[in-house]
Each structure stands twice: as structure tokens, then as C-alpha cells.
Amino acid sequence: MSAPPDAPTVLADSRDVQPEQRSTGGVLAFPAIFLLVTLLFVPSSGVLIMSLTDYQFGMSGFAYVGLDNYRAMLSDARFLNSLTNTLRYVGTVAPISILLGLGLAILIEAQGALRGLYRAVFFLPVTATLVAMATAWEVLLHPSFGLVNTALAGLGFDKQRFLTDPDIALWSLAAIGVWKMVGYNTLLFIAGMSQIPHDLYEAASIDGAERGWRRFTLVTWPLLGPVTLFVITITLIRAFSEFETVAVLTNGGPNGATDMMLYTLYEEAFRFFNIGLAAAISVAFLGFVAALSILKVRLFDRTARYV
């Protein structure tokens, strides 16, 4: 006897899937699985294996050295210096670019007809070629004829050696990093704010939160939870991966003041040909990125969702 028309639909159990359906699903998933293995797991496994050897470019063979490269990495003065510089850079760039991105997103959304223009202007640094952008900053920060120093001299201040003074070189790169990342964060926050239902703002206005800080804390900020978590994660990863501005503007100088983790990795691999140590640094970097990604996924499941 057939079930009544209004009987609830029962989802099919995975054991009820026919063999031909399984094979079709496997065929459709194969390209993605193949690319994932080829582009991610195989290279990562190769880097992990090389980090356990003494391999160098030009050598006919190599030997297994276990964790010696990791011990050398943790005791190497240059790596520790680059790690310290990287943490200072991330600790400066990430919070400032996130807070500025959020503030600019709120201001842009409050605008009227010029909203699209402001979005385009702040997103321009994201679309610029990184090497060309770094070269432009090199001209702007030139100690003699750079626009920034010209402006400082016009205001009565001393000219600064932004990229060659060990005391301010790292902070100069951090300012460029904020400029580079704030536009992307602004667009992400704008996208998150556009998904917040307007009914919630109307309900908040009935409760007396029509605008300003109360409206932000009551509606906007709680519902931006998932977007904020994503912005924090992606900003930390991008800041930790800084390489182009260091390679173009300072080469890690002066006296190692701007040496960062990925630039150290690059020099160990392609200047000193110490592939084992460079691979160990790569594994440490990949571990950091993986930990951040896993933490993001775990926290994302606990964040508030839009109603």
C-alpha cells in the first residue's frame, strides 16, 4: 500500500545509492581529486621529505639527516631574526588593516551616489601588480626626491631614509602592507554588510537604535562574525607571506632589519642552495597556514549565522 500524499519524505540512505551512481560520482569528482593531489599533496610531501635530508642544488645525491634541519633552523640567528621581524610586521599590519577596513566599509556604505566610486578607489591596490606597486613606493620614499620626503621638507620636518634606516625600515614596509591590504578587507566587510537583512535594522530602530554606535553593536557587528573571522584569517596569512616588497625595496636590509621568513626561505634555497633548510622553513610556514585554516573552520561553525 502506498504512503499517503502528505507523508514526510525520507532521504535516501547512502546504502540505497546504486553502483552506477557511485561510479558517476567518482568520475565527476576525479578531476578535482587529481588536481588536489597533484598540486597540493605531492609537492607538500616532497618538501617534507627534503626537509629531512641534506640535499643541495648541484649535489648528485643526498643523505637522510632527520630533524637536523629543524634544529639548525631554530638555532640559526638569521632565521630567528626574520621570524621576529615577521611577527612584528604581522602584529602591526593585521590589526590596523582589519580595523581600517571595517571603518572604511561602514563609511562607504553610509554614502549615497559615490558609493561605487569609493569602492573602486580603495580596491585599486588589490588589482595592482605587486612588483610595479613596490617600485612605485621605492620612488615615493626616495630619500632625496621622493614625494613623501618632499612633503616632509615642505612642512618643516627632516627628510627620512625610510628604506635604509634600520630603525624605521620595517615600519615603512608595514605602512605599505596596510595600504596594500586595507582595500581587500574593506570589500570583504562591504560584502558581509550587504547580506545583513534590512528587517533587523528596522527592528533595531524601533528599539531606539536608529544609527550610530548602538546600531553597530546591536546589529552590524554581531552579524559580521563569519566575515570578520574570514578577514582575520586571510589577513594573517597574507601578512605572514610578505615577500615582494622585501625583495624589491630592501632585500632584507639594512643589516637584516627587514629580513622576513619567506625572504629567508628564498635566499636559503636560491642563493645559498641549502634546500634542506629551506624546506624546513617551508614546512614551518605551511604548518602555520594549516593551523590558521583549521582554527578558522572550527570557529566558523560556532559563529552566528544570518537569520
C-alpha positions in Angstrom: 0.0 0.0 0.0 1.4 3.4 -1.0 2.1 6.1 1.5 -0.4 8.9 1.9 0.3 12.0 -0.2 1.2 14.1 2.9 3.7 11.6 4.3 7.1 13.2 5.0 9.8 12.5 2.5 12.6 10.2 3.8 16.1 11.0 2.5 17.7 8.0 0.8 20.4 6.3 2.8 23.8 6.1 1.3 23.4 2.3 1.1 20.5 2.8 -1.3 22.7 4.5 -3.9 23.1 2.4 -7.0 26.6 1.3 -8.1 26.3 3.2 -11.4 25.5 6.4 -9.3 28.6 5.8 -7.3 30.8 5.4 -10.4 29.3 8.5 -11.9 30.1 10.5 -8.7 33.6 9.1 -8.7 34.1 10.2 -12.4 32.8 13.7 -11.7 35.0 14.1 -8.6 38.2 12.6 -10.2 39.4 15.9 -11.8 39.2 17.8 -8.5 40.8 14.9 -6.6 43.6 14.7 -9.2 44.4 18.4 -9.1 44.3 18.4 -5.3 46.8 15.5 -5.1 49.0 16.8 -7.9 49.1 20.5 -6.9 48.9 20.1 -3.1 49.7 16.8 -1.6 52.6 15.7 -3.8 54.5 19.0 -3.6 53.9 19.2 0.1 55.1 15.6 0.6 58.2 16.4 -1.5 59.0 19.4 0.7 58.5 17.4 3.9 60.9 14.7 2.6 63.5 17.2 1.5 63.4 18.9 4.9 64.7 15.6 6.4 67.7 15.5 4.0 70.9 17.4 3.4 70.1 17.9 -0.3 71.6 20.9 -2.0 71.4 22.1 -5.6 74.1 20.6 -7.7 74.6 17.6 -5.5 74.5 14.1 -7.1 72.9 12.6 -4.0 71.8 13.3 -0.5 71.6 11.7 2.9 68.9 11.4 5.5 69.6 13.8 8.4 66.3 13.5 10.4 65.4 16.6 12.3 68.8 18.3 11.9 67.5 21.0 9.6 64.8 21.9 12.1 67.4 22.1 14.9 69.6 24.3 12.7 66.6 26.4 11.8 65.7 27.0 15.4 69.3 27.8 16.4 70.0 30.0 13.3 70.4 33.7 14.2 69.2 34.9 10.8 66.1 32.7 10.9 65.2 33.9 14.4 65.7 37.5 13.4 63.5 37.0 10.3 60.8 35.3 12.4 60.9 38.2 14.9 60.6 40.7 12.1 57.8 38.8 10.6 55.9 38.7 13.9 56.4 42.4 14.3 55.2 43.0 10.8 52.1 40.8 11.2 51.3 42.3 14.6 51.3 45.8 13.1 49.7 45.2 9.6 47.0 42.7 10.5 45.1 44.7 13.2 45.4 48.1 11.6 44.3 46.8 8.1 41.4 45.0 9.6 40.1 47.9 11.7 40.7 50.4 8.9 38.9 48.0 6.5 35.9 47.8 8.8 35.8 51.5 9.4 36.0 52.3 5.7 33.3 49.8 4.9 31.0 51.5 7.3 31.7 54.9 5.9 31.4 53.8 2.3 28.1 52.1 3.0 26.8 55.3 4.5 27.5 57.2 1.3 25.0 57.6 -1.5 25.7 58.0 -5.2 29.5 58.0 -4.7 29.5 54.5 -3.0 30.7 52.7 -6.2 33.5 55.2 -6.8 34.8 54.8 -3.2 34.7 51.0 -3.6 36.8 51.2 -6.8 39.3 53.6 -5.3 40.0 51.6 -2.2 40.1 48.3 -4.2 42.8 49.6 -6.7 45.8 48.5 -4.6 44.5 44.9 -4.8 44.4 45.0 -8.6 47.9 46.5 -9.0 50.9 44.4 -9.9 52.9 43.8 -6.7 56.3 44.4 -8.2 55.2 47.6 -10.0 53.5 48.7 -6.8 56.7 48.2 -4.8 58.7 50.0 -7.4 56.3 53.0 -7.2 56.7 53.0 -3.4 60.5 53.0 -3.9 60.2 56.2 -5.8 57.8 57.8 -3.4 60.1 57.0 -0.4 63.3 58.0 -2.0 65.4 60.0 0.5 66.3 62.8 -1.9 63.5 63.4 -4.4 60.7 61.2 -3.1 57.3 62.7 -2.8 56.9 61.8 0.8 60.2 63.4 1.8 59.4 66.4 -0.3 56.2 66.8 1.6 58.0 66.4 4.9 60.5 69.1 4.0 57.8 71.4 2.9 56.2 71.0 6.4 59.5 71.8 8.1 60.4 68.2 9.1 63.7 66.4 8.4 63.9 64.1 5.5 63.9 60.4 6.4 65.7 57.4 5.0 62.6 55.2 5.1 64.1 52.1 3.4 67.7 52.4 4.6 67.4 53.4 8.3 67.3 50.2 10.4 65.0 51.9 13.0 62.2 52.7 10.6 62.6 50.4 7.5 60.4 47.7 8.9 57.7 50.1 9.9 57.9 51.7 6.4 57.2 48.2 4.9 54.4 47.8 7.4 52.8 51.0 6.3 52.9 49.8 2.7 51.4 46.5 3.8 48.5 48.2 5.4 47.9 50.3 2.3 48.0 47.1 0.2 45.6 45.0 2.4 43.1 47.5 3.6 41.2 47.7 0.3 40.6 44.0 0.1 39.4 43.9 3.7 37.1 46.8 3.0 35.5 45.0 0.1 35.0 41.8 2.2 33.3 43.8 5.0 31.1 45.6 2.5 30.1 42.2 1.1 29.3 41.0 4.6 27.2 44.1 5.4 25.2 43.8 2.2 24.0 40.3 3.4 22.5 41.6 6.7 18.7 41.7 6.4 17.3 45.3 6.5 14.5 44.0 8.7 16.9 43.7 11.5 17.9 47.4 11.2 14.2 48.3 11.2 13.6 46.3 14.3 16.6 47.9 15.9 15.3 51.4 15.1 12.0 50.5 16.8 14.1 49.7 19.9 15.8 53.1 19.7 19.0 52.1 17.8 18.4 54.0 14.7 22.0 54.9 13.9 25.5 55.2 15.3 27.2 53.1 17.8 24.1 51.4 19.2 23.0 50.2 15.7 26.6 49.0 15.0 26.9 47.0 18.3 23.3 45.7 18.2 23.1 44.5 14.6 26.1 45.1 12.4 28.9 43.7 14.4 27.3 40.5 15.7 26.1 39.5 12.2 29.6 40.2 10.7 31.0 37.4 12.8 31.7 34.9 10.0 33.1 37.6 7.7 35.3 39.0 10.4 36.7 35.6 11.1 37.5 35.1 7.5 39.1 38.6 7.2 41.3 37.9 10.2 42.4 34.6 8.9 43.2 35.7 5.4 44.9 38.9 6.6 47.2 37.0 8.9 48.1 34.5 6.2 48.8 37.3 3.7 50.8 39.4 6.2 52.8 36.3 7.2 53.5 35.6 3.5 55.0 39.0 2.7 57.8 38.7 0.2 57.5 41.1 -2.8 58.1 44.4 -1.0 61.1 43.0 0.9 62.6 41.6 -2.3 62.1 44.8 -4.4 62.6 47.5 -1.8 65.1 46.3 0.9 66.5 42.8 0.1 66.1 42.2 3.8 68.3 45.1 4.8 69.6 47.3 6.2 71.6 44.8 8.4 68.7 42.3 8.4 66.2 44.9 9.8 63.5 43.9 7.2 64.5 40.2 6.7 61.3 38.2 6.8 60.5 34.5 6.9 59.7 33.9 3.2 62.6 36.1 2.1 65.0 34.0 4.3 63.5 30.9 2.7 64.1 32.3 -0.8 67.7 33.1 -0.1 68.5 29.8 1.6 67.0 28.0 -1.4 68.1 30.0 -4.4 71.1 31.9 -3.2 72.8 29.5 -0.8 71.3 26.4 -2.4 70.6 24.9 1.0 67.4 23.1 0.0 67.1 21.0 3.2 67.0 24.1 5.5 64.7 26.0 3.1 62.4 23.0 3.0 62.3 23.0 6.8 61.3 26.7 6.8 58.6 25.9 4.2 57.2 23.1 6.4 57.1 25.6 9.4 55.3 28.1 7.2 52.8 25.6 5.8 52.1 24.4 9.4 51.3 27.9 10.4 48.9 28.3 7.5 47.3 24.9 8.1 46.8 25.7 11.8 45.1 29.0 10.9 42.9 27.4 8.4 41.8 24.6 10.8 41.2 27.1 13.5 39.0 29.2 11.1 36.9 26.2 10.2 36.4 25.2 13.8 35.5 28.7 14.9 33.3 29.3 11.9 30.9 26.6 12.9 30.4 28.3 16.2 29.8 31.8 14.9 26.4 33.4 14.5 24.6 32.9 11.2 22.2 35.3 9.5 18.5 34.7 10.1 
